[in-house]
């Protein structure tokens, strides 16, 4: 009984058409930033290295290199703060989690591009 009620509540906060991307894709995540009274959109570009959870709790992790330092950020897929996710490049991967990229530096971080 309570499980069905929880599903109904979660269904109302889920997006109608969630963004379609896969592990290994290079994406632009457009995130809404609130600074006092002002709103602006900030773009976080990087490689999707993981997806986790399900339903309204589904998250994805994006990794990028900034000034020689690795930066990872986790985003909820169904968050109203995520305005859109653009796929810039799609890569061939054979893993569900790309945590091995954390140990790599420079050109070793590159993934093989998927042919269309």
Protein Blocks (a to p, Z undefined) as FASTA:
>chain_A
ZZmmmmmmmmmmpcfbacdddehiacdddddddehjbccddddddddfbdedehjlpccd
ddddeehiacdddddfklcklmbacdfbdcddfbfblklmmmpghjllpccdddZZ
